[in-house]
């Protein structure tokens, strides 16, 4: 039984690793604080893999603000537009990568 459980866990870890290798993750920060509101234009440190129609998690930064999932309404080469329900501190992470600590899928 222990061998089956160990092999199942090993197979799951390999599958997650392979899937992660083909996913275009977003991992960046915003250097400025942002207040809640609609059509907030964000200028992250980089725009790699950010496009309109995707969801990202905008972290609250070290518990100073409430993190939230947001829909990217539009994106350019240097900015993207979102609606925010909460204020966000400077240097908060923006990510869609479940391997990052700021993302808690399913919560």
ABEGO torsion letter per residue (X at the ends): XAAAAAAAAAAAAAAAAAAAAABBBBBBBBABBBBBEBGBBBBBABABGBBBGBBBBBBAGGGABBBBBBBBABBBAABBBBBBABBBBBGBBBBABAABAABBBGX
